[in-house]
Amino acid sequence: MSKRFLSPSAPLCVLALTLGLTSFSVGIHAEEDGDRLFRNTCGICHTIQSGQNRLGPSLAGILGRKAGTVPGFNYSEANKNSNVVWDEAQLDQYLTDPKQFMPGTKMIYPGMKEAEQRKAVIAYLRDAK
C-alpha cells in the first residue's frame, strides 16, 4: 500500500483554483449575457457598428460621447439639448427608464428594470470592438 503525501496547503490551492475558474466563468457568462441582451433588446433598433444607424443611432463608442451627436441620425430636441455625456452611471439611469431620464426622447423602449442586465449591456457597450 502506498502512502500519498498531501501538502497542508493543498486544500488552499484547490480552493484558489476553484475560485479562479469560477470568477473566469462568471466573467464569460456576463459577457455572453451582455451580447445576448443587446441583440435581443437594443439590437432591434441599434447597432454597435460605427456609421450604421437604424431606427435608433449607432451605439459604437457611446461612452464619453455627448448625447444627440451621432452623424446622420435625427434626434429629438430633448436628446440634442440634454448636455448629457454618456458614462456608465448615465447609461444605467437612462436604460432604467429612458422617458424619465430624458423627457421628450424618441426612444420608445420602456426600460430595463434588472440592474444586473443593465450592467451586462453597459459592459458589452464599453468593451465592444
C-alpha positions as a Markdown table, in Angstrom:
| # | Residue | x | y | z |
|---|---|---|---|---|
| 1 | Met | 0.0 | 0.0 | 0.0 |
| 2 | Ser | 1.5 | 3.3 | -1.0 |
| 3 | Lys | 1.2 | 6.5 | 1.1 |
| 4 | Arg | 0.3 | 9.7 | -0.6 |
| 5 | Phe | 1.7 | 12.9 | 0.7 |
| 6 | Leu | -0.5 | 16.0 | 0.6 |
| 7 | Ser | 0.9 | 19.3 | 1.5 |
| 8 | Pro | -1.0 | 21.2 | 4.2 |
| 9 | Ser | -1.5 | 23.9 | 1.6 |
| 10 | Ala | -3.1 | 21.6 | -1.0 |
| 11 | Pro | -6.7 | 22.3 | 0.1 |
| 12 | Leu | -5.9 | 26.1 | -0.2 |
| 13 | Cys | -4.5 | 25.5 | -3.7 |
| 14 | Val | -7.6 | 23.7 | -4.7 |
| 15 | Leu | -9.8 | 26.4 | -3.3 |
| 16 | Ala | -7.8 | 29.1 | -5.1 |
| 17 | Leu | -8.1 | 27.3 | -8.4 |
| 18 | Thr | -11.8 | 26.7 | -7.9 |
| 19 | Leu | -12.4 | 30.4 | -7.1 |
| 20 | Gly | -10.3 | 31.5 | -10.1 |
| 21 | Leu | -12.1 | 29.3 | -12.5 |
| 22 | Thr | -15.5 | 30.4 | -11.1 |
| 23 | Ser | -14.5 | 34.1 | -11.5 |
| 24 | Phe | -13.4 | 33.4 | -15.1 |
| 25 | Ser | -16.6 | 31.6 | -15.9 |
| 26 | Val | -18.7 | 34.3 | -14.3 |
| 27 | Gly | -16.9 | 36.9 | -16.5 |
| 28 | Ile | -17.6 | 34.9 | -19.6 |
| 29 | His | -21.2 | 34.4 | -18.6 |
| 30 | Ala | -21.7 | 38.2 | -18.0 |
| 31 | Glu | -20.1 | 38.9 | -21.4 |
| 32 | Glu | -22.4 | 36.4 | -23.1 |
| 33 | Asp | -25.4 | 37.9 | -21.2 |
| 34 | Gly | -24.4 | 41.4 | -22.4 |
| 35 | Asp | -24.2 | 40.3 | -26.0 |
| 36 | Arg | -27.4 | 38.3 | -25.8 |
| 37 | Leu | -29.3 | 41.1 | -24.1 |
| 38 | Phe | -28.0 | 43.7 | -26.6 |
| 39 | Arg | -29.0 | 41.6 | -29.6 |
| 40 | Asn | -32.5 | 40.7 | -28.1 |
| 41 | Thr | -33.4 | 44.2 | -26.8 |
| 42 | Cys | -31.2 | 47.0 | -28.0 |
| 43 | Gly | -30.1 | 45.4 | -31.3 |
| 44 | Ile | -33.6 | 45.6 | -32.7 |
| 45 | Cys | -33.1 | 49.3 | -33.1 |
| 46 | His | -29.4 | 49.9 | -32.6 |
| 47 | Thr | -26.1 | 48.6 | -33.8 |
| 48 | Ile | -22.5 | 48.8 | -32.5 |
| 49 | Gln | -21.2 | 49.3 | -36.0 |
| 50 | Ser | -19.9 | 52.8 | -36.4 |
| 51 | Gly | -21.7 | 54.9 | -39.1 |
| 52 | Gln | -24.7 | 52.5 | -39.3 |
| 53 | Asn | -27.8 | 54.0 | -37.9 |
| 54 | Arg | -31.1 | 52.0 | -37.7 |
| 55 | Leu | -34.3 | 53.1 | -36.1 |
| 56 | Gly | -32.0 | 54.3 | -33.3 |
| 57 | Pro | -28.5 | 55.7 | -33.6 |
| 58 | Ser | -25.3 | 53.6 | -33.7 |
| 59 | Leu | -24.1 | 52.9 | -30.2 |
| 60 | Ala | -20.5 | 52.4 | -31.2 |
| 61 | Gly | -18.2 | 54.4 | -28.9 |
| 62 | Ile | -21.2 | 55.7 | -26.8 |
| 63 | Leu | -19.2 | 56.0 | -23.6 |
| 64 | Gly | -17.7 | 59.5 | -23.4 |
| 65 | Arg | -19.8 | 60.8 | -26.3 |
| 66 | Lys | -22.3 | 63.7 | -25.9 |
| 67 | Ala | -25.9 | 62.6 | -26.4 |
| 68 | Gly | -27.5 | 63.5 | -29.7 |
| 69 | Thr | -24.3 | 63.8 | -31.7 |
| 70 | Val | -24.2 | 60.7 | -34.0 |
| 71 | Pro | -23.9 | 62.0 | -37.5 |
| 72 | Gly | -26.9 | 61.2 | -39.8 |
| 73 | Phe | -29.4 | 60.4 | -37.0 |
| 74 | Asn | -32.5 | 62.6 | -36.4 |
| 75 | Tyr | -32.5 | 63.1 | -32.7 |
| 76 | Ser | -35.3 | 64.6 | -30.6 |
| 77 | Glu | -34.7 | 68.1 | -29.4 |
| 78 | Ala | -34.6 | 66.7 | -25.8 |
| 79 | Asn | -31.7 | 64.5 | -26.7 |
| 80 | Lys | -29.8 | 67.1 | -28.7 |
| 81 | Asn | -30.2 | 69.7 | -26.0 |
| 82 | Ser | -29.6 | 67.4 | -23.0 |
| 83 | Asn | -25.9 | 68.2 | -22.5 |
| 84 | Val | -25.5 | 64.5 | -21.3 |
| 85 | Val | -22.1 | 63.0 | -21.8 |
| 86 | Trp | -22.6 | 59.2 | -21.6 |
| 87 | Asp | -20.8 | 57.4 | -18.9 |
| 88 | Glu | -21.7 | 54.1 | -17.2 |
| 89 | Ala | -23.8 | 55.8 | -14.5 |
| 90 | Gln | -25.7 | 57.9 | -17.0 |
| 91 | Leu | -26.4 | 54.9 | -19.2 |
| 92 | Asp | -27.6 | 52.9 | -16.2 |
| 93 | Gln | -30.1 | 55.7 | -15.3 |
| 94 | Tyr | -31.2 | 56.1 | -19.0 |
| 95 | Leu | -31.7 | 52.3 | -19.5 |
| 96 | Thr | -33.7 | 52.1 | -16.3 |
| 97 | Asp | -36.4 | 54.4 | -17.7 |
| 98 | Pro | -35.4 | 56.5 | -20.8 |
| 99 | Lys | -38.5 | 58.7 | -20.7 |
| 100 | Gln | -38.0 | 59.6 | -17.1 |
| 101 | Phe | -34.3 | 60.3 | -17.6 |
| 102 | Met | -34.8 | 62.3 | -20.7 |
| 103 | Pro | -38.4 | 63.6 | -21.1 |
| 104 | Gly | -39.1 | 64.1 | -24.8 |
| 105 | Thr | -36.8 | 61.4 | -26.1 |
| 106 | Lys | -38.0 | 59.5 | -29.1 |
| 107 | Met | -36.8 | 56.2 | -27.6 |
| 108 | Ile | -39.8 | 54.0 | -27.1 |
| 109 | Tyr | -38.1 | 51.4 | -25.0 |
| 110 | Pro | -39.9 | 51.2 | -21.6 |
| 111 | Gly | -36.7 | 50.5 | -19.7 |
| 112 | Met | -34.6 | 47.6 | -18.4 |
| 113 | Lys | -35.6 | 47.1 | -14.7 |
| 114 | Glu | -33.0 | 44.5 | -13.7 |
| 115 | Ala | -29.7 | 46.1 | -12.5 |
| 116 | Glu | -27.6 | 43.1 | -13.5 |
| 117 | Gln | -29.0 | 43.2 | -17.0 |
| 118 | Arg | -28.2 | 46.9 | -17.4 |
| 119 | Lys | -24.7 | 46.2 | -16.0 |
| 120 | Ala | -24.2 | 43.5 | -18.6 |
| 121 | Val | -25.4 | 45.6 | -21.5 |
| 122 | Ile | -23.3 | 48.6 | -20.4 |
| 123 | Ala | -20.2 | 46.3 | -20.1 |
| 124 | Tyr | -20.9 | 45.0 | -23.6 |
| 125 | Leu | -21.1 | 48.5 | -25.0 |
| 126 | Arg | -18.0 | 49.5 | -23.1 |
| 127 | Asp | -16.0 | 46.6 | -24.4 |
| 128 | Ala | -17.5 | 46.3 | -27.9 |
| 129 | Lys | -14.9 | 46.5 | -30.7 |
